[in-house]
Amino acid sequence: MSELIKNREYRINLLREVILDLHKGKSVDEVKERFREIVKDVSHDEVAAMEQALIQEGLPVEETQRLCDVHASVFKDALEKEPEPETIPGHPIHTLKLENQALQELISKEINPRLEALKTAEGDGEFKAAQELKEKMDMLKDIEKHYKKKEELLFPYLEKSGITAPPKVMWGVDDEIRAAVKEAGNLLKDYDPENKTVIVEKVRSAVNRVMEMIFKEEKILFPMALETLTEDEWYEIYKQSPEIGFCLTKPAAEWKPRRVSLEEKQEVIADDRTSGVIRFKTGMLTPGEIELIFNTLPVDITFVDKSDTVKYFSAGKERIFIRTTTVIGRTVQNCHPPVSVHIVEKLLQDFKEGKKDFEEFWLNLQGKMIYIRYFAVRDEKDEYIGTLEVTQDIGGIKALEGEKRLID
């Protein structure tokens, strides 16, 4: 085993020399010739390890990103020989590849033919060709959903496994592609015949970069992710993907892994104060963190359960209405003067019967503009769970004017 590890380290060191030579200005052909033997059977994980090692040694991410396409060119022949990973319809990788296929078809069948038509068009036909090309380039902007799923769902799990450099580099290139697609679309929107040559080149460059990224995803990123992520992690990505959306297509089927333990992780693992964590669908917090978060919010919060019992209130530094812990366990009706109890009961009844989900009041109190909101809290079955009161001094908000974009 040690010999295999050393051999792998030796190969990665040689691969590092390939990239460093490129960064020193040597041509792709020169590098390919010198390292023909080592490059011909390189694997995607070795390319990723090489990028990781370079960045850890101090090579700026931006510098690795600058020659990212050159890196792929050097290893292209070897990477193309790697077998396609077997995926199941509905699996996130299967869906991402379907999106890539849709992007390739949009470029090859819709954008490129119209780009060629624009090159030779004249007069009114030229403006029509530009408009048709713009419509197809607008469709290409849907790539934002594809990239967001990579960056916000896939990359975090790779980073948890210690794979940080490839995601940073790829995200940087994604941003460049976004900018290129946007620029090309804007030039077509305000089409100027005098600028036709530049516009054609901008469009061609943008779509070429999209195609190059597809190659890097399918030959490096996706195989690496399939080897790294667990079934539970893939299932979490699958469940969250619809929130971001799908690019030009949709999943081929519903997917559920053979073993799903995520559903078993929703239990509370915490004591009354700070030990352990409480797992939510969107993360996990200790009880101590939850309490600090609620107390830091610039609003006062009070929660009354479905039996009208006060269960909780936040303890911010500057509460608007005084609360003491003796209120916990009391019915909310007993916390109000008799003259206003009927208003409280009417509000709660409307919430319970589903007539309302929200109510609001505002008043001037001791020089402050107080905004009070009530929200009906309902579960996934739309059953009433309780009422949340949110109180806020909005005087400072009402006084805002203009814009503030920088930190003081």
ABEGO torsion letter per residue (X at the ends): XAAAAAAAAAAAAAAAAAAAAAAAGBBAAAAAAAAAAAAAABBAAAAAAAAAAAAAAGBBAAAAAAAAAAAAAAAAAAAAABBBBBBBBGBAAAAAAAAAAAAAAAAAAAAAAAAAAAAABBEAAAAAAAAAAAAAAAAAAAAAAAAAAAAAAAAAAAAAAGBAAAAAAAAAAAAAAAAAAAAAAAAAABBBAAAAAAAAAAAAAAAAAAAAAAAAAAAAAAAAAAAABBAAAAAAAAAAAAAAEBBGBBBABBBBBABBAAAAAABBBBBABABEBBBBAAEBBBAAAAAAAAAABABBBBBBBAAGBBABBBBBABBABBBBAAABGBBAAAABBAAAAAAAAAAAAAAAAGABABBBBBBBBGGBBBBBBBBBBBBAAGBBAEBBBBBBBAAAAAABBEBBABBX
